[in-house]
Amino acid sequence: MPSQPTLAGKRILIFVGDIYEDLELWYPHLRLKEAGAESVLAGQEAGAVYAGKHTYPAKSDVSFMDVDANDFDGVICPGGFMPDKLRREDKVKELVRQFHEQGKLVAAICHGGWFLASAGICHGTRQTGSPGIKDDMVHAGVSWEDAEVVVDGNIVTSRRPDDLPAFCQAIIDVLEKQ
């Protein structure tokens, strides 16, 4: 008999937009569902289809404009070219700050760290990410580590798609403690 999913009852928000990194969205999205969580894709528009870097489509469940952080247990910020556009949205920055201030999971992989930097939640934290954003993250106040996953309280960060197994396990570990 299968065991009870460890994340039953948890709701996780995942940002989606054009040119997201396909694996960095889909691997956590499916892994969280497998663990029993509800994984919700939030884009600029509800029901819109966004193409990944490798053209795999993802349809948003909700508009991030209609999201309330109180309705979720955490947020995941995938990489790709999407973060450079979405991090300019005031509502996205507000949501990331709210998740962090509430002590909820804030996870970012690769260029997804830009969401955290633009939300202003990096100062004094340990993080990793794509080497391409290292300078930006250090200037935002991060103590940079070159590791497959870095967990600093409620913040989980990873560098690239190869790190996804460790990234997802760290996300699950953080959510199980909440």
Disulfide bonds with the S-S distance in Angstrom:
none
